[in-house]
Amino acid sequence: MNEEQAALIKRIASVVGHELRNPMAVINNSAYFIKTKLGQDGKLDPKVEKHIAIVVSEIGRADKLIADMLVYSRVVEAKPAELDLNAVVEAALEDVTVPPKVKIKKELGKGGVKALADEAMLRDCVRRLLENALESATDGGTVTLTTSCDKKEAVISVRDTGAGIKAEILPHLFEPFRTTKPRGLGLGLAMIKKVLDAQKGRAEGKNASPGAVFAIYLPKA
């Protein structure tokens, strides 16, 4: 992405954030008010309650998309510090909902794996990879989280047993607005790359057998 494209994304994100977030907040407050009024006697039609919940949920999803655009359009200011990748993986697992039929397997380095990274940003990166893996590994699949290191780098990898990455997407994995999903902006992997670039890290993704594996590489502490 060149400077002109980056400037355009920043401008679009700013306008969208300003023009959409205010009306979204109004809609959210109105949904809450309607639910309160309709349920004053302690009873609320289940169908009405269901559709109010859908409205609130969709507002939350839209707000998250706007937040991603705003974050992606800004300069990343990472604050790397020594941390244990095992602890980051455990924390990221707390941030996701694991489907009942998906198995989580952990292969974490014994005694911890030390790296230099911004903890909050890295946790968000791992969470995003986990969410993608869990979505891919439905119906009895397995998601495996691994931490390891060599002489120079520390690694977190997330592997799923899903259908793998489509061939046409592989060369463009970490580019913005590239996605095969019916919903979403395709900014998740691009944001991971941007965050890791800011702290001398990198990310890779490839097909496995079965499924796919994504790895985050960081400077070893």
MDAnalysis code that builds the backbone (N, CA, C; Angstrom):
import MDAnalysis as mda
import numpy as np

u = mda.Universe.empty(663, n_residues=221, atom_resindex=np.repeat(np.arange(221), 3), trajectory=True)
u.add_TopologyAttr("name", ["N", "CA", "C"] * 221)
u.add_TopologyAttr("resid", np.arange(1, 222))
u.add_TopologyAttr("resname", ["MET", "ASN", "GLU", "GLU", "GLN", "ALA", "ALA", "LEU", "ILE", "LYS", "ARG", "ILE", "ALA", "SER", "VAL", "VAL", "GLY", "HIS", "GLU", "LEU", "ARG", "ASN", "PRO", "MET", "ALA", "VAL", "ILE", "ASN", "ASN", "SER", "ALA", "TYR", "PHE", "ILE", "LYS", "THR", "LYS", "LEU", "GLY", "GLN", "ASP", "GLY", "LYS", "LEU", "ASP", "PRO", "LYS", "VAL", "GLU", "LYS", "HIS", "ILE", "ALA", "ILE", "VAL", "VAL", "SER", "GLU", "ILE", "GLY", "ARG", "ALA", "ASP", "LYS", "LEU", "ILE", "ALA", "ASP", "MET", "LEU", "VAL", "TYR", "SER", "ARG", "VAL", "VAL", "GLU", "ALA", "LYS", "PRO", "ALA", "GLU", "LEU", "ASP", "LEU", "ASN", "ALA", "VAL", "VAL", "GLU", "ALA", "ALA", "LEU", "GLU", "ASP", "VAL", "THR", "VAL", "PRO", "PRO", "LYS", "VAL", "LYS", "ILE", "LYS", "LYS", "GLU", "LEU", "GLY", "LYS", "GLY", "GLY", "VAL", "LYS", "ALA", "LEU", "ALA", "ASP", "GLU", "ALA", "MET", "LEU", "ARG", "ASP", "CYS", "VAL", "ARG", "ARG", "LEU", "LEU", "GLU", "ASN", "ALA", "LEU", "GLU", "SER", "ALA", "THR", "ASP", "GLY", "GLY", "THR", "VAL", "THR", "LEU", "THR", "THR", "SER", "CYS", "ASP", "LYS", "LYS", "GLU", "ALA", "VAL", "ILE", "SER", "VAL", "ARG", "ASP", "THR", "GLY", "ALA", "GLY", "ILE", "LYS", "ALA", "GLU", "ILE", "LEU", "PRO", "HIS", "LEU", "PHE", "GLU", "PRO", "PHE", "ARG", "THR", "THR", "LYS", "PRO", "ARG", "GLY", "LEU", "GLY", "LEU", "GLY", "LEU", "ALA", "MET", "ILE", "LYS", "LYS", "VAL", "LEU", "ASP", "ALA", "GLN", "LYS", "GLY", "ARG", "ALA", "GLU", "GLY", "LYS", "ASN", "ALA", "SER", "PRO", "GLY", "ALA", "VAL", "PHE", "ALA", "ILE", "TYR", "LEU", "PRO", "LYS", "ALA"])
u.atoms.positions = np.array([
    [0.844, -1.193, 0.000],
    [0.000, 0.000, 0.000],
    [0.881, 1.244, 0.000],
    [0.675, 2.148, -0.974],
    [1.494, 3.348, -1.058],
    [0.946, 4.457, -0.160],
    [1.657, 5.588, -0.116],
    [1.288, 6.678, 0.780],
    [-0.070, 7.287, 0.410],
    [-0.350, 7.364, -0.874],
    [-1.625, 7.927, -1.320],
    [-2.796, 7.063, -0.861],
    [-2.644, 5.740, -0.993],
    [-3.696, 4.826, -0.548],
    [-3.873, 4.895, 0.959],
    [-2.749, 4.979, 1.680],
    [-2.806, 5.063, 3.137],
    [-3.529, 6.322, 3.581],
    [-3.253, 7.434, 2.905],
    [-3.907, 8.703, 3.245],
    [-5.403, 8.634, 2.965],
    [-5.777, 7.967, 1.873],
    [-7.192, 7.825, 1.527],
    [-7.917, 6.985, 2.572],
    [-7.306, 5.870, 2.977],
    [-7.908, 5.013, 3.998],
    [-8.097, 5.791, 5.298],
    [-7.086, 6.586, 5.655],
    [-7.167, 7.378, 6.886],
    [-8.325, 8.367, 6.820],
    [-8.482, 9.018, 5.677],
    [-9.559, 9.994, 5.518],
    [-10.928, 9.330, 5.557],
    [-11.058, 8.202, 4.856],
    [-12.329, 7.472, 4.851],
    [-12.688, 7.003, 6.255],
    [-11.699, 6.460, 6.964],
    [-11.937, 5.959, 8.314],
    [-12.414, 7.068, 9.235],
    [-11.805, 8.248, 9.108],
    [-12.182, 9.373, 9.957],
    [-13.614, 9.813, 9.685],
    [-13.972, 9.925, 8.407],
    [-15.326, 10.355, 8.040],
    [-16.360, 9.322, 8.461],
    [-16.080, 8.055, 8.163],
    [-17.015, 6.986, 8.519],
    [-17.206, 6.917, 10.032],
    [-16.101, 7.000, 10.766],
    [-16.190, 6.948, 12.218],
    [-17.038, 8.056, 12.772],
    [-16.868, 9.262, 12.251],
    [-17.620, 10.418, 12.762],
    [-19.085, 10.361, 12.363],
    [-19.340, 10.042, 11.095],
    [-20.699, 10.120, 10.574],
    [-21.585, 8.938, 10.968],
    [-20.997, 7.812, 11.283],
    [-21.800, 6.626, 11.600],
    [-21.911, 6.318, 13.086],
    [-20.897, 6.640, 13.857],
    [-20.921, 6.252, 15.265],
    [-22.005, 6.984, 16.060],
    [-22.242, 8.238, 15.766],
    [-23.280, 8.980, 16.483],
    [-24.678, 8.392, 16.244],
    [-25.098, 8.203, 14.983],
    [-26.418, 7.588, 14.775],
    [-26.506, 6.161, 15.315],
    [-25.390, 5.427, 15.286],
    [-25.395, 4.067, 15.833],
    [-25.643, 4.095, 17.345],
    [-25.053, 5.079, 18.014],
    [-25.266, 5.211, 19.459],
    [-26.718, 5.539, 19.753],
    [-27.326, 6.386, 18.914],
    [-28.742, 6.740, 19.083],
    [-29.622, 5.504, 18.909],
    [-29.339, 4.714, 17.881],
    [-30.111, 3.490, 17.639],
    [-29.978, 2.529, 18.813],
    [-28.774, 2.385, 19.324],
    [-28.527, 1.486, 20.449],
    [-29.313, 1.931, 21.682],
    [-29.287, 3.223, 21.970],
    [-30.031, 3.753, 23.115],
    [-31.535, 3.588, 22.925],
    [-32.005, 3.786, 21.699],
    [-33.433, 3.633, 21.412],
    [-33.873, 2.183, 21.582],
    [-33.033, 1.245, 21.153],
    [-33.350, -0.177, 21.321],
    [-33.481, -0.521, 22.803],
    [-32.568, 0.018, 23.605],
    [-32.631, -0.217, 25.059],
    [-33.910, 0.382, 25.649],
    [-34.271, 1.599, 25.207],
    [-35.472, 2.273, 25.709],
    [-36.727, 1.474, 25.353],
    [-36.796, 1.009, 24.097],
    [-37.950, 0.221, 23.646],
    [-38.073, -1.062, 24.459],
    [-36.952, -1.733, 24.673],
    [-36.966, -2.972, 25.455],
    [-37.455, -2.712, 26.875],
    [-36.998, -1.608, 27.466],
    [-37.406, -1.258, 28.831],
    [-38.903, -0.981, 28.908],
    [-39.412, -0.201, 27.946],
    [-40.827, 0.156, 27.958],
    [-41.729, -1.044, 27.690],
    [-41.339, -1.867, 26.751],
    [-42.165, -3.031, 26.416],
    [-42.169, -4.073, 27.530],
    [-41.112, -4.062, 28.330],
    [-41.014, -5.056, 29.400],
    [-41.326, -4.514, 30.774],
    [-42.087, -3.416, 30.847],
    [-42.378, -2.790, 32.132],
    [-43.166, -3.703, 33.075],
    [-44.006, -4.547, 32.515],
    [-44.802, -5.446, 33.357],
    [-44.080, -6.758, 33.627],
    [-42.808, -6.807, 33.259],
    [-42.036, -8.029, 33.485],
    [-42.165, -9.035, 32.377],
    [-42.962, -8.706, 31.359],
    [-43.156, -9.625, 30.250],
    [-42.756, -8.951, 28.944],
    [-42.051, -9.682, 28.131],
    [-41.637, -9.176, 26.828],
    [-41.764, -10.297, 25.815],
    [-42.471, -10.012, 24.737],
    [-42.659, -11.010, 23.686],
    [-41.290, -11.551, 23.259],
    [-41.091, -12.876, 23.318],
    [-39.791, -13.472, 22.963],
    [-39.302, -13.070, 21.581],
    [-40.218, -12.936, 20.620],
    [-39.820, -12.551, 19.265],
    [-39.315, -11.109, 19.233],
    [-39.992, -10.240, 19.987],
    [-39.566, -8.844, 20.062],
    [-38.188, -8.764, 20.720],
    [-38.027, -9.509, 21.824],
    [-36.746, -9.517, 22.535],
    [-35.627, -10.026, 21.629],
    [-35.941, -11.057, 20.845],
    [-34.949, -11.626, 19.930],
    [-34.492, -10.597, 18.904],
    [-35.437, -9.847, 18.341],
    [-35.090, -8.894, 17.296],
    [-34.396, -7.654, 17.858],
    [-34.723, -7.276, 19.068],
    [-34.003, -6.180, 19.714],
    [-32.555, -6.598, 19.942],
    [-32.361, -7.846, 20.354],
    [-31.008, -8.373, 20.568],
    [-30.220, -8.387, 19.264],
    [-30.890, -8.690, 18.160],
    [-30.228, -8.680, 16.847],
    [-29.780, -7.269, 16.496],
    [-30.641, -6.297, 16.748],
    [-30.292, -4.895, 16.471],
    [-29.050, -4.492, 17.249],
    [-29.034, -4.806, 18.547],
    [-27.912, -4.453, 19.414],
    [-26.628, -5.163, 18.954],
    [-26.768, -6.446, 18.595],
    [-25.618, -7.225, 18.153],
    [-25.024, -6.658, 16.857],
    [-25.875, -6.296, 15.914],
    [-25.402, -5.763, 14.637],
    [-24.761, -4.391, 14.807],
    [-25.276, -3.602, 15.740],
    [-24.657, -2.309, 16.039],
    [-23.252, -2.535, 16.588],
    [-23.114, -3.516, 17.474],
    [-21.807, -3.845, 18.033],
    [-20.829, -4.299, 16.963],
    [-21.311, -5.097, 16.010],
    [-20.458, -5.579, 14.922],
    [-20.016, -4.426, 14.034],
    [-20.943, -3.531, 13.722],
    [-20.609, -2.379, 12.892],
    [-19.610, -1.465, 13.595],
    [-19.794, -1.287, 14.894],
    [-18.874, -0.441, 15.660],
    [-17.468, -1.038, 15.667],
    [-17.376, -2.350, 15.735],
    [-16.073, -3.016, 15.723],
    [-15.375, -2.818, 14.369],
    [-16.147, -2.883, 13.286],
    [-15.579, -2.664, 11.960],
    [-15.027, -1.243, 11.835],
    [-15.778, -0.275, 12.368],
    [-15.320, 1.116, 12.335],
    [-14.055, 1.268, 13.160],
    [-14.045, 0.621, 14.332],
    [-12.871, 0.688, 15.205],
    [-11.645, 0.117, 14.495],
    [-11.823, -0.981, 13.776],
    [-10.706, -1.586, 13.036],
    [-10.174, -0.631, 11.970],
    [-11.088, 0.030, 11.263],
    [-10.670, 0.980, 10.238],
    [-9.874, 2.133, 10.836],
    [-10.354, 2.644, 11.977],
    [-9.679, 3.762, 12.626],
    [-8.291, 3.362, 13.120],
    [-8.208, 2.183, 13.724],
    [-6.916, 1.704, 14.229],
    [-5.945, 1.477, 13.074],
    [-6.436, 0.860, 11.997],
    [-5.563, 0.557, 10.861],
    [-5.044, 1.837, 10.194],
    [-5.848, 2.895, 10.238],
    [-5.463, 4.130, 9.550],
    [-4.455, 4.952, 10.340],
    [-4.241, 4.615, 11.609],
    [-3.344, 5.403, 12.448],
    [-1.927, 4.824, 12.483],
    [-1.009, 5.665, 12.900],
    [0.367, 5.224, 13.108],
    [0.426, 4.364, 14.362],
    [1.036, 3.197, 14.260],
    [1.134, 2.285, 15.408],
    [2.330, 2.678, 16.274],
    [2.094, 2.851, 17.539],
    [3.159, 3.172, 18.489],
    [3.278, 2.020, 19.491],
    [4.101, 1.064, 19.145],
    [4.285, -0.107, 20.009],
    [5.279, 0.206, 21.122],
    [5.086, -0.476, 22.258],
    [5.991, -0.340, 23.396],
    [6.480, -1.737, 23.794],
    [7.460, -2.259, 23.050],
    [7.939, -3.618, 23.328],
    [8.608, -3.728, 24.692],
    [8.365, -4.847, 25.326],
    [8.989, -5.164, 26.611],
    [9.138, -6.674, 26.693],
    [9.956, -7.153, 27.601],
    [10.131, -8.593, 27.751],
    [8.863, -9.209, 28.324],
    [8.399, -10.265, 27.694],
    [7.209, -10.952, 28.189],
    [7.267, -12.435, 27.852],
    [6.384, -13.196, 28.481],
    [6.316, -14.642, 28.272],
    [5.196, -14.949, 27.279],
    [5.538, -15.539, 26.159],
    [4.538, -15.837, 25.138],
    [3.490, -16.836, 25.617],
    [3.875, -17.720, 26.527],
    [2.900, -18.676, 27.075],
    [1.764, -17.928, 27.776],
    [2.117, -16.888, 28.523],
    [1.109, -16.112, 29.246],
    [0.218, -15.343, 28.272],
    [0.808, -14.866, 27.184],
    [0.028, -14.147, 26.178],
    [-0.993, -15.077, 25.525],
    [-0.575, -16.298, 25.219],
    [-1.483, -17.289, 24.631],
    [-2.638, -17.597, 25.585],
    [-2.332, -17.809, 26.854],
    [-3.374, -18.112, 27.841],
    [-4.355, -16.939, 27.967],
    [-3.826, -15.718, 27.939],
    [-4.677, -14.532, 28.040],
    [-5.578, -14.403, 26.816],
    [-5.024, -14.662, 25.637],
    [-5.807, -14.569, 24.403],
    [-6.931, -15.601, 24.385],
    [-6.670, -16.767, 24.950],
    [-7.709, -17.799, 25.027],
    [-8.896, -17.342, 25.860],
    [-8.634, -16.495, 26.841],
    [-9.714, -15.967, 27.679],
    [-10.588, -14.977, 26.914],
    [-10.066, -14.449, 25.808],
    [-10.783, -13.434, 25.040],
    [-11.708, -14.015, 23.977],
    [-11.665, -15.318, 23.779],
    [-12.474, -15.932, 22.721],
    [-13.449, -16.949, 23.299],
    [-14.466, -17.249, 22.523],
    [-15.441, -18.280, 22.892],
    [-15.162, -19.517, 22.043],
    [-14.827, -20.605, 22.695],
    [-14.504, -21.843, 21.975],
    [-15.785, -22.651, 21.755],
    [-16.149, -22.940, 20.514],
    [-17.341, -23.746, 20.235],
    [-17.243, -25.107, 20.930],
    [-18.376, -25.642, 21.374],
    [-18.379, -26.919, 22.108],
    [-17.699, -28.068, 21.369],
    [-17.774, -28.072, 20.039],
    [-17.242, -29.196, 19.271],
    [-15.795, -29.012, 18.827],
    [-15.178, -27.904, 19.232],
    [-13.789, -27.649, 18.840],
    [-12.858, -27.926, 20.013],
    [-11.791, -28.645, 19.737],
    [-10.813, -28.992, 20.767],
    [-9.622, -28.041, 20.696],
    [-9.206, -27.551, 21.873],
    [-8.014, -26.705, 21.965],
    [-6.842, -27.553, 22.452],
    [-5.765, -27.505, 21.698],
    [-4.555, -28.236, 22.071],
    [-3.415, -27.241, 22.259],
    [-2.723, -27.331, 23.391],
    [-1.630, -26.399, 23.680],
    [-0.295, -27.136, 23.728],
    [0.644, -26.620, 22.966],
    [2.007, -27.156, 22.962],
    [2.951, -25.993, 23.276],
    [2.949, -25.590, 24.536],
    [3.681, -24.402, 24.952],
    [5.080, -24.758, 25.459],
    [6.028, -23.923, 25.121],
    [7.405, -24.172, 25.513],
    [7.560, -24.282, 27.025],
    [8.236, -25.305, 27.474],
    [8.422, -25.528, 28.908],
    [9.257, -24.412, 29.526],
    [8.792, -23.940, 30.673],
    [9.513, -22.881, 31.368],
    [9.266, -21.503, 30.808],
    [8.400, -21.404, 29.800],
    [8.093, -20.113, 29.194],
    [8.957, -19.813, 27.994],
    [8.459, -18.923, 27.143],
    [9.186, -18.484, 25.955],
    [9.231, -16.960, 25.990],
    [10.414, -16.412, 26.154],
    [10.567, -14.976, 26.325],
    [10.752, -14.264, 24.980],
    [10.070, -13.114, 24.838],
    [10.179, -12.324, 23.613],
    [10.058, -10.845, 23.949],
    [10.397, -10.007, 22.978],
    [10.227, -8.561, 23.120],
    [9.026, -8.145, 22.277],
    [7.978, -7.673, 22.940],
    [6.769, -7.300, 22.209],
    [5.884, -6.417, 23.081],
    [4.957, -5.728, 22.423],
    [3.940, -4.956, 23.117],
    [2.848, -5.937, 23.534],
    [2.670, -6.115, 24.828],
    [1.787, -7.176, 25.323],
    [0.346, -7.033, 24.849],
    [-0.230, -5.837, 24.970],
    [-1.628, -5.650, 24.578],
    [-1.824, -5.883, 23.083],
    [-0.901, -5.367, 22.287],
    [-1.009, -5.540, 20.838],
    [-0.825, -6.995, 20.428],
    [0.115, -7.676, 21.072],
    [0.358, -9.080, 20.738],
    [-0.836, -9.934, 21.135],
    [-1.399, -9.654, 22.286],
    [-2.586, -10.400, 22.729],
    [-3.718, -10.242, 21.722],
    [-3.891, -9.028, 21.189],
    [-4.930, -8.795, 20.188],
    [-4.635, -9.565, 18.903],
    [-3.368, -9.618, 18.509],
    [-2.984, -10.382, 17.313],
    [-3.315, -11.862, 17.475],
    [-2.957, -12.425, 18.624],
    [-3.222, -13.842, 18.871],
    [-4.722, -14.091, 18.916],
    [-5.459, -13.174, 19.514],
    [-6.922, -13.324, 19.569],
    [-7.510, -13.379, 18.169],
    [-7.047, -12.502, 17.296],
    [-7.563, -12.481, 15.927],
    [-7.267, -13.795, 15.188],
    [-6.053, -14.303, 15.363],
    [-5.710, -15.583, 14.731],
    [-6.549, -16.719, 15.308],
    [-6.779, -16.661, 16.612],
    [-7.598, -17.684, 17.262],
    [-9.027, -17.672, 16.737],
    [-9.596, -16.488, 16.614],
    [-10.969, -16.382, 16.117],
    [-11.085, -16.956, 14.710],
    [-10.109, -16.652, 13.860],
    [-10.117, -17.212, 12.504],
    [-10.005, -18.735, 12.530],
    [-9.106, -19.238, 13.387],
    [-8.890, -20.685, 13.474],
    [-10.128, -21.398, 14.000],
    [-10.763, -20.828, 15.007],
    [-11.955, -21.441, 15.586],
    [-13.102, -21.473, 14.582],
    [-13.177, -20.442, 13.774],
    [-14.208, -20.395, 12.741],
    [-13.962, -21.461, 11.673],
    [-12.687, -21.722, 11.397],
    [-12.328, -22.706, 10.369],
    [-12.430, -24.142, 10.867],
    [-12.267, -24.327, 12.184],
    [-12.173, -25.684, 12.733],
    [-13.474, -26.172, 13.354],
    [-14.605, -25.762, 12.828],
    [-15.890, -26.181, 13.377],
    [-16.122, -27.672, 13.119],
    [-17.198, -28.195, 13.721],
    [-17.589, -29.598, 13.542],
    [-16.506, -30.584, 13.948],
    [-16.070, -30.475, 15.176],
    [-15.137, -31.458, 15.713],
    [-13.691, -31.233, 15.372],
    [-13.347, -30.044, 14.933],
    [-11.964, -29.756, 14.577],
    [-11.096, -29.462, 15.787],
    [-9.818, -29.233, 15.527],
    [-8.843, -28.952, 16.581],
    [-8.055, -27.698, 16.239],
    [-7.829, -26.865, 17.247],
    [-6.967, -25.696, 17.111],
    [-5.776, -25.903, 18.030],
    [-4.581, -25.849, 17.458],
    [-3.357, -26.095, 18.221],
    [-2.556, -24.804, 18.348],
    [-2.214, -24.466, 19.593],
    [-1.396, -23.287, 19.859],
    [-0.020, -23.732, 20.316],
    [0.996, -23.171, 19.689],
    [2.375, -23.579, 19.983],
    [3.245, -22.354, 20.250],
    [4.126, -22.474, 21.228],
    [5.149, -21.440, 21.437],
    [6.514, -22.119, 21.417],
    [7.487, -21.439, 20.826],
    [8.833, -21.999, 20.739],
    [9.806, -20.869, 20.446],
    [11.099, -21.188, 20.391],
    [12.091, -20.179, 20.043],
    [13.353, -20.848, 19.491],
    [14.107, -20.051, 18.738],
    [15.426, -20.496, 18.298],
    [16.434, -19.467, 18.800],
    [17.568, -19.351, 18.171],
    [18.612, -18.447, 18.667],
    [18.245, -16.966, 18.517],
    [17.372, -16.659, 17.548],
    [17.065, -15.255, 17.272],
    [15.616, -14.864, 17.505],
    [14.695, -15.788, 17.248],
    [13.277, -15.431, 17.279],
    [12.464, -16.317, 18.216],
    [11.373, -15.728, 18.733],
    [10.378, -16.475, 19.488],
    [9.125, -16.561, 18.615],
    [8.406, -17.666, 18.718],
    [7.302, -17.919, 17.788],
    [6.028, -18.348, 18.518],
    [4.905, -17.798, 18.057],
    [3.580, -18.289, 18.434],
    [2.917, -18.768, 17.152],
    [2.432, -19.991, 17.145],
    [1.722, -20.470, 15.965],
    [0.324, -20.947, 16.337],
    [-0.597, -20.727, 15.422],
    [-1.999, -21.137, 15.602],
    [-2.388, -21.971, 14.388],
    [-2.722, -23.216, 14.642],
    [-3.048, -24.129, 13.541],
    [-4.464, -24.667, 13.698],
    [-5.177, -24.773, 12.581],
    [-6.525, -25.342, 12.610],
    [-6.598, -26.540, 11.671],
    [-7.680, -27.271, 11.769],
    [-7.869, -28.450, 10.915],
    [-8.999, -28.224, 9.921],
    [-9.131, -26.977, 9.483],
    [-10.199, -26.630, 8.556],
    [-9.867, -26.920, 7.110],
    [-10.474, -26.145, 6.213],
    [-10.340, -26.392, 4.772],
    [-9.080, -25.782, 4.181],
    [-8.352, -24.992, 4.949],
    [-7.132, -24.383, 4.439],
    [-7.384, -23.056, 3.749],
    [-6.314, -22.464, 3.235],
    [-6.378, -21.152, 2.594],
    [-6.498, -21.329, 1.083],
    [-7.424, -20.612, 0.480],
    [-7.600, -20.717, -0.970],
    [-6.357, -20.221, -1.698],
    [-6.016, -20.895, -2.778],
    [-4.782, -20.601, -3.516],
    [-4.709, -19.150, -3.972],
    [-5.848, -18.576, -4.371],
    [-5.828, -17.204, -4.883],
    [-5.626, -16.163, -3.776],
    [-5.848, -16.581, -2.538],
    [-5.699, -15.663, -1.405],
    [-4.285, -15.701, -0.833],
    [-3.608, -16.837, -0.936],
    [-2.290, -17.021, -0.320],
    [-1.292, -15.883, -0.587],
    [-1.161, -15.402, -1.819],
    [-0.172, -14.340, -2.056],
    [-0.578, -12.989, -1.462],
    [-1.832, -12.864, -1.026],
    [-2.342, -11.573, -0.563],
    [-2.833, -11.622, 0.887],
    [-2.353, -12.587, 1.648],
    [-2.891, -12.834, 2.988],
    [-2.927, -11.602, 3.885],
    [-1.867, -10.822, 3.887],
    [-1.761, -9.721, 4.847],
    [-2.022, -8.355, 4.216],
    [-2.679, -8.356, 3.060],
    [-3.064, -7.110, 2.421],
    [-4.438, -6.671, 2.936],
    [-4.663, -5.360, 3.084],
    [-5.966, -4.891, 3.569],
    [-7.080, -5.124, 2.561],
    [-8.280, -5.341, 3.086],
    [-9.494, -5.502, 2.290],
    [-9.464, -6.733, 1.391],
    [-8.750, -7.759, 1.835],
    [-8.742, -9.045, 1.130],
    [-9.422, -10.071, 2.033],
    [-10.545, -10.584, 1.605],
    [-11.245, -11.573, 2.419],
    [-12.146, -12.433, 1.540],
    [-12.356, -13.670, 1.976],
    [-13.297, -14.561, 1.295],
    [-14.575, -14.703, 2.118],
    [-14.618, -14.021, 3.253],
    [-15.790, -14.113, 4.124],
    [-16.917, -13.235, 3.584],
    [-18.168, -13.671, 3.778],
    [-19.294, -12.867, 3.277],
    [-19.470, -11.567, 4.043],
    [-18.886, -11.494, 5.263],
    [-19.005, -10.287, 6.063],
    [-17.627, -9.884, 6.574],
    [-17.422, -8.598, 6.736],
    [-16.142, -8.131, 7.252],
    [-15.370, -7.340, 6.213],
    [-14.372, -6.585, 6.681],
    [-13.593, -5.711, 5.808],
    [-12.300, -6.357, 5.311],
    [-11.911, -7.453, 5.913],
    [-10.642, -8.058, 5.532],
    [-9.449, -7.295, 6.068],
    [-9.589, -6.747, 7.276],
    [-8.509, -5.979, 7.873],
    [-7.765, -6.738, 8.970],
    [-8.292, -7.876, 9.408],
    [-7.712, -8.595, 10.538],
    [-6.244, -8.931, 10.362],
    [-5.903, -9.630, 9.289],
    [-4.512, -10.028, 9.057],
    [-3.642, -8.822, 8.714],
    [-4.216, -7.847, 8.015],
    [-3.461, -6.642, 7.686],
    [-3.077, -5.879, 8.949],
    [-3.982, -5.857, 9.922],
    [-3.686, -5.182, 11.185],
    [-2.600, -5.928, 11.958],
    [-2.636, -7.252, 11.900],
    [-1.591, -8.046, 12.554],
    [-0.226, -7.698, 11.968],
    [-0.147, -7.621, 10.643],
    [1.118, -7.284, 9.989],
    [1.593, -5.891, 10.389],
    [0.674, -4.939, 10.411],
    [1.040, -3.568, 10.748],
    [1.570, -3.477, 12.170],
    [0.897, -4.154, 13.096],
    [1.304, -4.137, 14.502],
    [2.670, -4.796, 14.681],
    [2.887, -5.917, 14.001],
    [4.157, -6.627, 14.136],
    [5.302, -5.855, 13.475],
    [5.030, -5.201, 12.362],
    [6.056, -4.378, 11.715],
    [6.576, -3.305, 12.662],
    [5.678, -2.794, 13.514],
    [6.038, -1.713, 14.429],
    [6.917, -2.184, 15.580],
    [7.041, -3.494, 15.759],
    [7.878, -4.006, 16.853],
    [8.874, -5.058, 16.359],
    [9.281, -4.886, 15.097],
    [10.314, -5.738, 14.493],
    [9.927, -7.219, 14.482],
    [8.644, -7.461, 14.337],
    [8.162, -8.835, 14.227],
    [7.629, -9.083, 12.823],
    [7.109, -10.271, 12.599],
    [6.550, -10.613, 11.295],
    [5.544, -11.747, 11.464],
    [4.758, -11.966, 10.437],
    [3.769, -13.041, 10.469],
    [3.778, -13.797, 9.152],
    [3.469, -15.060, 9.221],
    [3.383, -15.900, 8.027],
    [2.147, -16.776, 8.120],
    [1.606, -17.124, 6.981],
    [0.475, -18.035, 6.927],
    [0.644, -19.008, 5.781],
    [0.281, -20.256, 5.993],
    [0.405, -21.252, 4.930],
    [-0.572, -22.402, 5.190],
    [-0.776, -23.193, 4.184],
    [-1.624, -24.373, 4.330],
    [-0.855, -25.478, 5.038],
    [-1.589, -26.237, 5.833],
    [-1.015, -27.392, 6.516],
    [-1.739, -28.625, 5.986],
    [-1.568, -29.732, 6.651],
    [-2.247, -30.952, 6.201],
    [-2.837, -31.679, 7.410],
    [-4.094, -31.414, 7.754],
    [-5.045, -30.539, 7.056],
    [-5.004, -29.119, 7.618],
    [-5.828, -28.250, 7.046],
    [-6.026, -26.919, 7.583],
    [-4.967, -25.905, 7.210],
    [-4.766, -24.941, 8.110],
    [-3.815, -23.860, 7.885],
    [-3.107, -23.533, 9.188],
    [-1.943, -22.904, 9.058],
    [-1.190, -22.507, 10.245],
    [-0.670, -21.092, 10.035],
    [-0.853, -20.267, 11.056],
    [-0.339, -18.899, 11.049],
    [0.664, -18.771, 12.184],
    [1.769, -18.110, 11.888],
    [2.832, -17.970, 12.895],
    [3.223, -16.510, 13.066],
    [3.463, -16.134, 14.306],
    [3.947, -14.804, 14.644],
    [5.378, -14.943, 15.128],
    [6.292, -14.192, 14.494],
    [7.707, -14.239, 14.864],
    [8.102, -12.916, 15.524],
    [8.800, -13.020, 16.660],
    [9.174, -11.835, 17.424],
    [10.648, -11.904, 17.835],
    [11.266, -10.759, 18.071],
    [12.643, -10.787, 18.579],
    [12.706, -11.513, 19.920],
    [13.659, -12.385, 20.043],
    [13.837, -13.133, 21.289],
    [14.399, -12.216, 22.380],
    [13.867, -12.332, 23.597],
    [14.345, -11.516, 24.704],
    [15.675, -12.037, 25.199],
])
